[in-house]
Amino acid sequence: KFEPGDILFNQGERADSLYILSTGRVTILFKSPEGFEFRLRSMLGHTLLGEMGLYRNALRGASVVADEPTVVYKISQKSLQHMENEAPELAHAFHKFVVRTLAARLDFSNREVAGLQR
């Protein structure tokens, strides 16, 4: 559980888990190399956070802060590996959910870029 202003994770940290945003709203913030902080977007419940760094085995690409009382479920890399070993069908379904979520975000981003080019 997070309260407004609480940080779920910071840009540059090791991405050893992902989060399922159950309820609430968070803002994703990116800090440029020059130190300027940009709001990338806000996200509401029933989505994923932190999956890109985990799946790419990379550092966190942005920070996430709670905007309102927020509940998330954390899935560690170790837990995900355990799921893959012990419940492969469940792991397959989860990975499919991740792919669908990322595809929807890519589609949204593509439409935003197309709109800006008009």
ZIFENMO-V273200 format. One record per residue. N is the residue number from 1. SS is DSSP state (a for helix, b for strand, c for the rest). PSI is psi in radians with two decimals (999 if undefined). Layout:
# ZIFENMO-V273200
N;SS;PSI, N;SS;PSI
This chain:
# ZIFENMO-V273200
1;c;2.39, 2;b;2.55, 3;c;2.84, 4;c;2.31, 5;c;-0.27, 6;c;2.46, 7;b;2.17, 8;b;-0.78, 9;b;2.81, 10;c;2.54, 11;c;2.37, 12;c;-0.23, 13;c;2.79, 14;b;2.33, 15;c;1.54, 16;c;0.21, 17;b;2.91, 18;b;2.92, 19;b;2.47, 20;b;2.05, 21;b;1.89, 22;b;-0.99, 23;b;2.75, 24;c;-2.92, 25;b;2.45, 26;b;2.79, 27;b;2.41, 28;b;2.18, 29;b;2.39, 30;b;2.28, 31;b;2.15, 32;c;2.84, 33;c;-0.45, 34;c;-0.11, 35;c;0.06, 36;c;2.35, 37;b;2.29, 38;b;2.41, 39;b;2.10, 40;b;-0.78, 41;b;2.90, 42;b;2.65, 43;b;2.48, 44;b;3.05, 45;c;2.85, 46;c;0.77, 47;b;-3.12, 48;b;2.65, 49;b;2.46, 50;c;0.17, 51;a;-0.51, 52;a;-0.83, 53;a;-0.70, 54;a;-0.86, 55;a;-0.49, 56;a;-0.06, 57;c;0.86, 58;c;2.98, 59;b;2.79, 60;c;2.27, 61;c;-0.17, 62;c;2.93, 63;b;2.72, 64;b;2.25, 65;b;2.46, 66;b;2.36, 67;c;-0.43, 68;c;3.02, 69;c;2.22, 70;b;2.45, 71;b;2.23, 72;b;2.75, 73;b;2.23, 74;b;2.29, 75;b;1.98, 76;b;2.83, 77;a;-0.67, 78;a;-0.74, 79;a;-0.67, 80;a;-0.73, 81;a;-0.67, 82;a;-0.74, 83;a;-0.75, 84;a;-0.66, 85;a;-0.72, 86;a;-0.46, 87;c;1.20, 88;a;-0.57, 89;a;-0.69, 90;a;-0.75, 91;a;-0.73, 92;a;-0.80, 93;a;-0.69, 94;a;-0.81, 95;a;-0.63, 96;a;-0.70, 97;a;-0.75, 98;a;-0.81, 99;a;-0.76, 100;a;-0.71, 101;a;-0.80, 102;a;-0.67, 103;a;-0.71, 104;a;-0.69, 105;a;-0.69, 106;a;-0.74, 107;a;-0.79, 108;a;-0.80, 109;a;-0.72, 110;a;-0.73, 111;a;-0.64, 112;a;-0.80, 113;a;-0.76, 114;a;-0.69, 115;a;-0.61, 116;a;-0.43, 117;c;-0.17, 118;c;999
